[in-house]
Amino acid sequence: MTKKQNWVLIFFFLLLVSGFTIASLLKPDTTFSEEENRELAQMPQITPDSVFSGRFSKDYETYLTDQFVFRNQWIGAKTLTERAIGKQEVNDIYFAADDYLIEKHSGTFDTETAQRNITYLAKFLESQTERLGGEHVKAMIVPNTVDTLKDKLPPFARSTEEDAYLQKIEEALPVGSFVDLQQVLGDHREEYIYYRTDHHWTTLGAWYAYEAWCQAAGIAYTPQEEYQRETLSTEFYGTVAAKVNIGVPADTIEAWKPLESVPYTVRYNHGEETRDTLYDESYLQVRDKYAVFFGGNQPLTEITTENKTGRKLLVIKDSYANCFVPFTVQDFDEIAMVDMRYFNEHLSTYIGENAFTDVLVLYNAAGFAEDTSLAKLSL
């Protein structure tokens, strides 16, 4: 290749890079990625402090990455290229056995936030145990797919951080309050208990956890055979699939409805909206089909039933609870779900105004470790 040809190649390469960069800067910023179900980075503010601390350059790099023109197509092209050369891990996603895409969660469990959250949870459960008694106060920190389905990971992959973190949580909590799901879910790891393209567990996985929690809390639960399993969608592609953006088999979402159900009413955010169903089927027409359960995450969801059990449940939760809580409708007179990420009231005031008999904290392990709102448990 001649020197002139080299310069021509360099010129076209620079033109390509600068062209895409300019196009990214000129296009209107996208605020939300439906594929990844998350907010995208926006243009950071320039301040002397952010510039000299290096925060601006880091935030600006994230902004350019999130707002890059044809971003989703580039993600897919990058994945196909790396898969073509034999890589089994792309964008922190393992290409695992049985068509599973499994998120690594590397570095999630050794942060200051992760350690502080254990302290917040322990103090909250101690105070609730003093009020209600140990049998009525439980925590389920659900192991993620990477922990439960270790045998499906590529040969080089290792997952030990989450094991140690879950053990640390159990040791910090009041004796008997931690419902250990590692063994429970591990015993069913060959069943469809996690989605292949998403970070959530399936309704079947949630039922096994429901059974374990009921046994620990002294609740007579409804067995599997007393539910009608209804397929809501066979075309679900979750947030993990969006991180690699190539063609993969779709997931199936199910709703389990009791053969003998009790009437109930669902009230969102102190009466902002009231419904007579746990499911918002409008979400089956969009990308985020998991939001069919309760219409996604809400600050406060209150369910009133016609049961006469004398028990009233408070669930402090992340999105893993959304397909779990429908099982509890048969067991309590009232259920309240509080998502601390969006709940801006004083939790202690809300608890004081309601005669809860039972408390359950339900998070997935990575979500619990990363949640910056758990300090509000003490408010």
C-alpha positions, 0 to 999 in steps of 0.5 A: 500500500502506497503512502497516498493510499494510507493517507486516504484510509486515515482520512476516511477513518477520521471522517467516519468517526467525526461524522458519527460523533457530530451526528450523535451531538446533533440528534435530540437526546434520548431520555429512556431506552425501552430495550434496556428499560433504563434512563439514558445519561444526559449532557452533564453540567460543566462546573469548575468542580466537575472539571477539575475532579475529573467527574465531567469527563467521566460523565461526558464519556457515559453521555456520548456512549448512551447517546451515540447515533445508531447505538443499538445497532452498534451494540449488536454489531460489536456482539456479533464480531466478538462472538465470531472470534469465539468470545463467550462474554460480551458487555459483562454478559455470559453466553451460557448453556441452554440459550441463557444470557447471564449477567456477571454483576462483577464488582457489585458486592464489594462496594461501600453501598453494598456493605451499608445496605446490610447494616440498614437492613439489619437495623430495620429487621431488628426493630420490626422483630421487637414489635412483631416477633421473629416468625412474622419478620423475614428477608429474602435476598434472592440469588441472581442467575449467575449464582444459581445457574453456575453449572450453565456458565462457560468453563472460564467463568467464576462466581463467588462474590455473591455467595460471600455477600449473601452469607454476610447478610444472613450473619448480620440479620436477626436469627431466623429472619433470613430465608435462604433461597440458594438451596431452594432455587438450586434444587430446581435449577434445571427448571425454568426459574429464571428468564433466559434474556432478562435479570428477573426470575420467572413466576415458577421461581417466585412460587418456590420462594413463596413456598419457602417463605410460607413455611418459615413464616407459618403460613398455609400456602396454596399448592401448585396444583391449585393454580391455573397457569396462564401464558401471557406472552411467548415473545418476551426479550428482557434487559440482558438481551438488550445489552448484546442486541442479537437474535436470541430465543424469546422468553415466556411470561406466565401468570398463576391464578388460583382456581378459587380466588378471593375478590380484591382491590388494588390501589396505587399511590394512595388512591391515584389509581384503583383496579380490580386486577394484578395485571396490566396487559397493556404492557404485553404490547411493548418491550417491557413485558415484565411490567404486566405485573402491577404495571411495573414498579410503583412507590406504593401499591396496596391490595385489599382482599375479602380474606378474614385471616387477621394478617396484614403484610408489608413488603419492602421490595424491588421488581422481583416482588412484582410476580411474587406478591400475587401469590400472597393475595390468598393469605392476607387481608391486606398487602402493601408493597413499598418500593424505597427507590420511589417512596418519598414518605417516612416509612416509620410513619406509614408503618405506624398508621397501619397495623401490619402483622407481617413484614417481608423484605424482598430484593434480588441480590444485585439490586439490593447491593446497588440500591442507594435508597435503603437508608430510608428504612430508618426514616 
